[in-house]
């Protein structure tokens, strides 16, 4: 064999080796691609299963909430007493009602709740306790021999007025509390 033939044979052998190497690499890549496709299918199945479980849990939670609302009339009565008292007192104070005219009694709340639902004294008391714990400006007192709530206007913080304005969808309460020179209210706790 001549040197030229040997050189051609060597080059052919190198090309065969390169070709077989490329074929092996492509087989490995195809195997990896198959593995990735299998894993994608597994993940899609897991995802579908998790979505179904989430939907089932969401439906269960919605049913539980609906049942709970039906059980107690759909209203958290303690929260209602707290929020109603807060909103009425802040509104009265913003409108300039005198200290003796700013009271909210349990009788007032019971009357206001009707005919939507019935609220009990303990629910009102619990709401008032939460209110006085959350905001130092509120305090329990008496009006005509009955338990009542009132607010110290000078201690009402701006954040509380903003909360009530937002809750009542109003924008005029701030003027009744704060001068143009700055905040004149108290601090919340």
DAMO-V228498 format. One record per run of one state. SS is the DSSP state (H for helix, E for strand, C for the rest). FROM is the first residue (numbers start at 1). TO is the last residue. If there is no record, write none. Layout:
ss:SS from:FROM to:TO
ss:SS from:FROM to:TO
This chain:
ss:C from:1 to:2
ss:H from:3 to:71
ss:C from:72 to:76
ss:H from:77 to:94
ss:C from:95 to:98
ss:H from:99 to:101
ss:C from:102 to:103
ss:E from:104 to:105
ss:H from:106 to:113
ss:C from:114 to:120
ss:H from:121 to:134
ss:C from:135 to:137
ss:E from:138 to:143
ss:C from:144 to:145
ss:E from:146 to:151
ss:C from:152 to:152
ss:H from:153 to:155
ss:C from:156 to:157
ss:H from:158 to:168
ss:C from:169 to:173
ss:H from:174 to:176
ss:C from:177 to:178
ss:E from:179 to:179
ss:C from:180 to:181
ss:E from:182 to:182
ss:C from:183 to:189
